[in-house]
Amino acid sequence: MSNDLGTRAGFVAVIGAPNAGKSTLVNALVGSKVSIVSHKVQTTRMPVRGVAMRGNTQLVLVDTPGIFSPRRRLDRAMVKSAWSGVADADCVVVIVDATDLVAHPEGLAARDTANILSELKSPATKAALALNKIDTMKRADLLPLIQRLAPPGRFAQVFMISALTGDGLEELAAWCAEQMPPGPLLYPPDQAADIPLRLLASEITREKLYLRLHDELPYAASVESEKWEEKKDGSVRIHQVIYVQRAGQKAIVLGKGGQTIKVIGEAARRELEHLLERRVHLFLFVKVRENWAESREHYRELGLEFPEE
């Protein structure tokens, strides 16, 4: 589409501490599932680009991994990726879990948020603060939080939103649209995401895995779509491997008599059929690979830079 039609397009980096609501926000603005969501911290491991249209303006929303103090190699790669998304963006939305920061002003999320704000180099005119989950709190509790996080000159705007209910999202989207430079659309207007279907399918299964085994399964699982076969009847046959680090974790994922993996597979299959709008034959396998988090190939598949020790 030519810019003679008055189109604008650019990148919006959505950053914040783990579990602040970044993926929920991006999915809500796009209007469809492009990034997985769970209660487990650091569910998002790679930058996911969701595409949203607001009038003649295209917002490419980059859902970045949560920024926190990294310890492992994968942690360092995710945090570096998140900051790279900020550097390349036309505007930045810093999202915080307002309920957590009010309830635990000295907690982990508060410390991660403070570190993010101290490292944020984006001009204030291009940065906004989004206080998320306001639907569960009193407005009187928000003023001290705003004063603490957004002193004059730090942000261009402060938005009070609920990514879950949609409160305040259109105001935030309108501000983001105003920051986008004039230019042709970067993606077809009906495209919702820039992520290969194989990778999105793997991410959906990983989401269902974490939702089912939030407490039992440590942050030690990966899912890969090894086979993707288009069938003559229009359906698709997908073979996925769930990699865990220890035999005990494999037993947890399988469950007694294979019941747990059956439930996970059914939930993933239903969502994939909704997403792909066709029948899906999904087959899940579980393998032990102790060093999956140290594999260069795995980082390359996620679009992450492999950090050297």
C-alpha positions in Angstrom: 0.0 0.0 0.0 1.5 3.4 -1.0 2.0 6.1 1.5 -0.1 8.3 -0.9 -3.0 6.9 1.1 -1.7 8.4 4.3 -0.6 5.2 6.0 1.7 5.0 9.0 3.5 2.0 10.4 6.1 1.2 13.0 7.2 -0.8 16.0 5.9 -0.7 19.6 8.1 -2.5 22.1 6.1 -3.8 25.1 8.4 -4.4 28.0 8.1 -5.1 31.7 8.9 -7.4 34.5 7.9 -11.1 34.2 4.1 -11.6 34.5 3.3 -7.9 34.2 0.8 -8.8 31.4 2.7 -8.1 28.2 1.5 -11.1 26.3 -2.1 -10.5 27.4 -1.9 -6.9 26.3 -0.4 -7.8 22.8 -3.1 -10.4 22.2 -5.8 -8.0 23.2 -4.6 -5.2 20.9 -4.1 -7.6 18.0 -7.5 -9.2 18.6 -6.2 -12.8 18.4 -3.8 -15.1 20.0 -0.2 -14.4 18.9 1.6 -14.9 22.2 1.2 -17.5 24.9 0.1 -16.7 28.4 0.5 -18.6 31.7 1.0 -17.8 35.3 4.6 -19.2 35.1 7.2 -16.4 34.9 9.1 -16.0 31.7 6.6 -17.9 29.6 7.6 -15.7 26.6 11.1 -16.7 25.5 11.5 -14.7 22.3 10.2 -11.5 20.7 6.8 -12.1 19.2 5.5 -9.6 16.7 1.7 -9.0 16.7 0.2 -6.8 14.0 -2.7 -4.5 14.8 -4.4 -1.9 12.6 -5.9 1.3 14.0 -7.4 3.2 11.0 -4.6 3.6 8.4 -1.9 3.0 11.0 -0.2 -0.3 11.5 1.2 -1.2 14.9 3.8 -3.9 15.0 3.7 -4.9 18.7 6.8 -6.6 19.9 6.0 -8.8 22.9 9.4 -9.1 24.6 10.5 -11.6 27.2 10.2 -10.2 30.8 13.2 -8.2 31.9 14.7 -9.4 35.1 18.1 -10.2 36.7 19.4 -13.0 34.5 21.3 -16.0 35.9 21.2 -18.8 33.3 22.4 -18.6 29.7 18.8 -18.7 28.4 17.9 -15.9 30.9 20.7 -13.7 29.5 19.6 -14.3 25.9 16.0 -13.4 26.6 16.9 -10.2 28.5 19.3 -9.1 25.7 16.6 -9.8 23.2 14.1 -7.7 25.1 16.4 -4.7 25.2 17.1 -5.1 21.5 13.4 -4.8 20.8 13.4 -1.5 22.7 16.4 -0.1 20.7 14.6 -0.8 17.4 11.2 0.5 18.4 9.4 3.7 17.4 7.8 3.8 20.9 7.9 1.9 24.1 5.2 0.8 26.5 6.4 -0.1 29.9 3.7 -2.3 31.5 3.6 -3.0 35.2 1.4 -5.2 37.4 -0.1 -2.4 39.5 -1.7 -4.8 42.0 1.7 -6.5 42.7 3.6 -3.2 43.0 1.1 -1.8 45.5 0.9 -4.9 47.6 4.6 -5.6 47.5 6.5 -2.3 47.0 9.8 -4.0 47.9 9.1 -7.3 46.1 10.8 -8.9 43.2 8.5 -7.3 40.5 9.1 -3.9 42.1 12.9 -4.4 41.9 12.8 -5.7 38.3 10.7 -2.7 37.4 13.1 -0.3 39.1 15.9 -1.8 37.1 14.0 -1.5 33.9 13.3 2.2 34.5 16.9 2.9 35.3 18.1 1.2 32.1 15.4 2.6 29.8 17.2 4.8 27.3 14.2 5.6 25.0 13.3 9.3 24.9 10.5 10.2 27.3 8.5 11.5 24.4 8.4 8.0 22.9 7.7 6.1 26.1 4.5 5.4 28.0 3.7 3.7 31.3 0.8 1.3 31.5 -0.5 0.4 34.9 -2.1 -3.0 34.4 -4.8 -4.9 36.3 -6.5 -1.8 37.6 -9.8 -3.6 37.4 -8.9 -5.3 40.7 -7.8 -2.2 42.7 -8.9 1.1 44.1 -8.0 4.2 42.1 -6.8 5.9 45.3 -4.0 3.3 45.5 -2.7 4.2 42.0 -1.7 7.9 42.6 1.3 7.1 44.9 2.4 4.4 42.4 2.2 6.9 39.5 4.2 9.4 41.6 6.8 6.7 42.3 7.2 5.3 38.8 6.5 8.3 36.6 8.0 11.5 37.9 7.8 14.5 35.5 9.8 14.0 32.4 10.1 10.2 32.5 7.1 9.3 30.4 5.0 11.0 27.7 1.8 9.4 29.0 0.6 7.2 31.8 -2.3 4.8 31.1 -4.4 2.9 33.5 -5.5 -0.4 31.8 -6.7 -3.9 32.2 -5.3 -6.1 29.5 -7.7 -8.8 30.6 -11.0 -6.8 30.4 -9.9 -4.2 27.8 -10.2 -1.1 30.0 -8.1 1.7 28.6 -6.6 -0.2 25.7 -8.0 1.9 22.9 -6.6 5.0 24.5 -3.2 3.3 24.7 -3.4 2.1 21.1 -4.4 5.6 19.9 -1.3 7.0 21.6 0.9 4.4 20.0 -0.6 5.1 16.6 0.3 8.7 17.0 4.0 7.8 17.5 4.2 5.7 14.3 6.1 7.4 11.4 4.4 7.9 8.0 5.2 5.1 5.6 3.8 2.0 3.8 2.3 -0.9 5.8 5.0 -3.4 6.9 2.6 -6.4 6.7 -0.7 -7.2 4.9 -3.5 -5.5 6.9 -5.2 -8.8 7.7 -2.0 -10.5 9.1 -2.1 -10.9 12.8 1.5 -12.0 13.6 5.0 -12.4 12.3 5.8 -15.9 13.6 6.1 -19.2 11.7 3.1 -21.5 12.2 5.3 -24.3 13.3 6.8 -22.2 16.1 3.4 -20.8 17.1 2.1 -24.3 17.3 5.0 -25.3 19.6 4.4 -22.3 21.8 0.7 -23.1 22.1 1.5 -26.6 23.3 4.1 -25.2 25.7 1.4 -22.9 27.1 -0.9 -25.8 27.8 1.9 -27.7 29.3 2.6 -24.9 31.8 -1.0 -24.3 32.5 -1.5 -28.0 33.4 1.8 -28.5 35.3 2.4 -25.0 36.7 3.6 -26.3 40.1 5.0 -29.7 39.3 7.1 -28.9 36.2 10.1 -26.6 36.8 11.1 -24.1 34.2 12.7 -26.9 32.2 10.6 -27.8 29.2 10.7 -27.0 25.5 8.4 -28.0 22.6 9.5 -28.5 19.0 7.2 -29.2 16.0 9.3 -31.9 14.3 6.8 -32.8 11.6 4.1 -30.8 9.8 2.2 -32.7 7.1 -0.6 -31.2 5.0 -3.2 -33.8 4.3 -5.3 -34.1 1.1 -8.6 -33.6 3.1 -7.3 -30.1 4.2 -6.3 -31.2 7.7 -2.8 -31.1 9.1 -0.8 -33.7 11.0 1.6 -32.3 13.5 4.2 -34.2 15.5 5.7 -32.4 18.5 8.4 -33.3 20.9 8.3 -32.1 24.5 11.9 -31.9 25.8 12.5 -32.1 29.5 15.8 -32.3 31.4 15.3 -35.3 33.7 13.5 -38.7 33.6 11.4 -37.7 36.6 10.0 -34.7 34.6 9.1 -37.0 31.7 7.0 -39.1 34.1 5.2 -35.9 35.3 4.4 -34.8 31.8 3.1 -38.3 30.8 1.1 -38.7 33.9 -0.4 -42.0 35.2 -1.4 -44.1 32.2 -0.5 -41.2 29.9 -3.5 -39.2 31.1 -1.7 -35.9 31.7 -0.1 -35.7 28.2 -3.5 -36.7 26.7 -5.2 -33.7 28.4 -2.4 -31.3 27.3 -2.6 -32.6 23.8 -6.4 -32.2 23.6 -6.2 -28.6 24.9 -3.5 -27.7 22.4 -5.3 -29.4 19.5 -8.5 -27.5 20.2 -6.7 -24.2 20.2 -4.8 -25.0 17.0 -7.9 -26.0 15.2 -9.5 -22.7 16.2 -6.3 -20.8 15.1 -5.8 -22.7 11.8 -9.6 -23.0 11.1 -9.2 -26.7 10.1 -8.9 -30.1 11.6 -5.6 -30.9 13.4 -4.1 -34.3 14.2 -1.7 -33.6 17.0 0.8 -36.2 18.3 2.9 -35.5 21.3 6.1 -37.3 22.4 8.2 -36.7 25.5 12.0 -37.0 25.4 14.7 -36.3 27.9 17.5 -34.0 26.7 19.5 -32.7 29.6 21.2 -29.9 27.8 18.4 -28.5 25.7 18.9 -25.1 27.3 22.5 -25.1 26.2 21.9 -26.0 22.5 22.9 -23.3 19.9 20.3 -24.8 17.6 17.5 -24.2 20.1 18.5 -20.6 20.5 18.6 -20.1 16.7 15.0 -21.6 16.4 13.8 -19.1 18.9 15.5 -16.2 17.1 17.8 -15.6 20.1 21.5 -14.8 20.1 23.5 -17.6 21.8 25.4 -15.9 24.7 28.9 -17.0 25.2 30.0 -17.7 28.8 
